[in-house]
């Protein structure tokens, strides 16, 4: 597979753009209304109590879906799996878009958004706050991803001198890009520790939550690469590069991570004597077993060669792993 990216061509104003364009305009109008008249004008929340379900969705799920570039950076640059390098640039673009959208969404979701700059002013931020680490780390990481993606723009614009200078320090930028998400993804697990009894015992793992959060971020990162790549290939109808072989190889990593997570998940429940909650027959136990099934399904599919080489099953297993991983924290 070629490492030299090139435009695929096609129309910018396509059918999906025409269909979703009016929805984007509507969303922009609602955002303006929220910023002018307050959170209560578009939701049942208010500036004093802004922590609704959407901020959890933006923070935990949104950034989890945007971990493809980070996961591949670890595979390619840390573990020297160069065969995955053709997947890095598309995954990085998706991650940059996902994290930027997540940061914008959080800005809209918080109650008093005008206080956000205090995160970065010495003397005002709380260095013992998990939220401080998460917010600052995510903001810096968005800037790092922009620098990582800059060579694609420099190549397109013909800025050879700037590209040469940037490439001299790219090793440091990549190292920083591999480190930062590891920090804030684990901090997202720590956020749930702070919630204490508000999190059901089946999911309240305390000191294990940061590790679980990082594991699920890796699972989601590799899975979203397969998920998005499968959709792109289906949309291009075979006109784009054939990346199926790379996706199949990635499934081995996903299988190992899923197996580790399942073992640790049940091990923690047994060690803490909480396994009985899984058989309580209530809503939470049902959700727990749905999570387990969603994890076991890709494990079975990805370990059977015939199923693993089927594009549809590969897509479904990636989707199942995505749903399971974010339910697992």
N, C-alpha and C positions, 0 to 999 in steps of 0.2 A: 504494500500500500504506500502511495506517495506521501512524503512529508511536506510537500509544497502545496499550500492551500491556494485555491483559486475561486473566483466568483462562479456561482452556479447559474447565474442569469435568471430570467423570469421577471414578471411584473411585481412592482411594489404594491400597487393598489390591486390586491387580489380579492377573491370572494370572502375569505375570513376577515380581511381588513374592512371590507364594506359591511359585513354582518356585525362585527364587534365595534366598529367606529362610533355609532350612536351611543353604545353603552359607555365607551370611554368619555364621551362628551358629558353624559349624565353623571358619571362618577366625578368628573372635574367640577361640575356645578355643585354637587353635594359636598365636596371637599371645601370649596369656597364658603358655602353656607356654614359648615362646621367651624371653620377658622374665624368667621365673622361673628356668628351668633352663639357659638359654644357647642360643646359635645351633646348637650341635651336637645338641641334642635334637630339632630338626626338619629338619636338613639335614646334608650332609657337610662343612660348614664349621665354624669355631670362632671364638672371640673374637679370637684372634691372627691368623687368616687369613680375614677375612670377605668379601673381595672376590670374590664369585662372579658368575655370569651375571645374577642377579636385580637386583643393584644397578645394573648397566649398563642393564638393561631399565627399571628405575624412573626412572633419571636421564635417560638419552638419549631413550628412546622415550616414556616417560610424560609428560615435560614437553613433548616435541615435539608430542604429540597435544593438549596443552593450550594451544597457541599461537594458537588461533582469535581470542580476544579481543584479544591483542596485535597480530596481523596486521591485523585490522579497525580497530583504533585508529589504526594508521599510515595506512590507506587513508582513513578518514573524517576524522580530526583533523589529520593531517600533510599529506596530499595532497588534502584537501578534496573527497573523493568522498562527498558527503552522501547519495547514493542508497542507500548501504549501511547507513545508520543503523538501519533496522529490524532488522538482523541483529546489532547490537552487543550488546544486552542478553542474548539467549540465548547468544551466543558467550562473553560475559564470565562468565556463570554456569557454563558448561561449563569455562572456564579456571580459575575459582576452585576448582571441585570437583577438576579434574585436578591442579592444582599442590598443593592441600592433600593429596590422596591420595598424590601423589608424595613430598611431604615426610614424611608419616607412614610411607610404605613405606621410605624411606631410613633413617629413625630405627630401624625394626625390623631392617633389613638390616645396619647397621653392627655391628661386634663389641662395642665397649664404648660403648654408647649414653649411658651416664652422663657421658661426657666431652664430649658435644655442647655443653653450655652454655659451654665454654671458647672456642668460636668467637666469642663476643660479649663476653668479658672482656678489657679492655685489659691488655697485658703477657703474655697467654697465647697469642694468635693469631699466626699467621705471615703478615705482610702480603705476602710474596713467593709465597704458595701460591695456585695456581689453585683448589684445593678451597675455600680460605677465601673467595675472591671468589664462587665459585659458591654456596656454602652461605648466606652472608650476603645476597647479592643475591636469591636465591630466597625467603628468609624475609621480607625487606622487601617483595618483590613480592606475596607472599600478603596481607600487610597492606594494601598499596595497592589490590589488587583488591577486598578487603573494603570499603574506603572507596568505590571506584568503584561497587560494587553496592549500597551503603547507600541511595541514593535510592529504589530499588525497594521496600525495606522501609519507609522513611519515608513513601512515598506510600501504601502499604498500611495503615500504622498511623495515618495522618493527622497525622503530626508535621510540620506546615507550617513552623514556626519553625526547627526543626533542619534541615529540607530547604533552606530559604532560606540558612541560614548555610553549609551544606556546599557549595551550588552556587556560593558566592562564591569558594571556593578550589579548585573542581573542575578548573579549567584547569591548576593546578599539579599536582594528583594525576594527571591524565591524562598530562601531560608526563612525570612520573616513571614512570608505568606504561608509556609507550612506550620509555623509556630503559633501564630495568632489565633486561628480558629480552634486549635487544640485547647487554648486557654478559655476562650469564651464559650465553646461548646460544653466544656466541663463545668463552667460557671452556671450555665443554664440548668444543669442538674442540681447545683447548689441552691438555686432559687427554690426548687421544690423542697429541699431540706428546710428552708426557712418557713415554708407553708405548714410544716409539722402535721398535726392531726387532721388538717383539712384535706390532705391527700390520703386516700384509702390505704390501709396496711398492705394490700397486694402490690401497691406501687411505691409506697413510702419506704425506701431502702436506706435512707440516711447516707452513711458514708460511701455506699456503693453507687449512689445516684450520679456523681460526676463521671465515674467510669462507664456506667450504663449510657450516659448521654454521649460520651465520646464514641463508644462502640456503635450506637445507633446512627450517629452522624456519619461514620465511615460506611455503614451498611447503606444508608440513604444516598450517600455520595456516589458510590459505585452503581447502585441500582438506578439512580436518576440518569446516569450516563447511558445505560442500556435503554431505559424508558424513553428518553428524549431522542436517542439515536434511532430507535425503532420507529418512532413517529416520523422522524425526518425522512428515513428511507422509504417509508410507506407513502409519504407525501410527494417525494421526488419520483416515485414509481420506477425505481431502478436507474435513474439518470445520475445519481450521486455516487460517491465511493462506496464500495461494499465493505462494511465494517463488521459484518456478522462474526467473522472468525475472532476478532478482538473482543467482541461482546461475550462469546462463548468462553474465552480464556478468563475474562473478568469474573465469570460465574464461580470459578474455583475459589477466588478470594472471598466472594460473598458467602459461599457455603461455609467456609471456615469461620468467618465472623459470626454468622447466624448460629452455628453450632456452639461457639464459645459463649455467645449471649444467652442461649437457651439453658446451657449448663449452669452458668452463673446465676441466671434468673431463678431457676428451681432450687439451686444450692442455697441461695440467700433465704428463700421461703422456708426451706427445711431447717436451716441453721437457726433462724429466728422463730421457728415454731409457728409459722403463719400459713402453712399449706392448707389448713382446715378452711380458711376463707375462700379458697378456690372451689370448695365443694359445698358452699353455703346455699346454693340454689337461688341466689338473688341476682339483681341486675349486674352488680360488680363482678361476680363470679362468671357470669355469661360473657361479659366484656373481656375478662381475662382469657377464657378459653377461645374466644374469637381471635384474640391476639396470638395465642399459641398456634392455632390452626393456620393463621396467615404466615407464621414463621416456618412451620413444618412443610407447608405446600412448596415453597421454593426450594427447601432442602431436598425434598423428594425429586422434584423436577430437575434440579441442577446436578443431581448425582446419577441420573439415568441418561446415558449418552443420546438415545433416540429422542427423548423429550427435550434435552438441552439443545439439540441441533434444529429443533422446530422453532421457527421465528415467532409464531403465535404464542407458544408455551414460554419462550424466552421473555417475551413482552409481559405475559401474565405473571410470571414468576417475579420479574422486576417490580411490577405494580404491587404484588402481594407483599414483597419485602419492604417497599416504601410504606405501605399502610401499617404493617406490623411494627416496623422500627419506630415510627413516631408514636404509636400507641404504647410502646414499651417503656417510655419514660414518663 
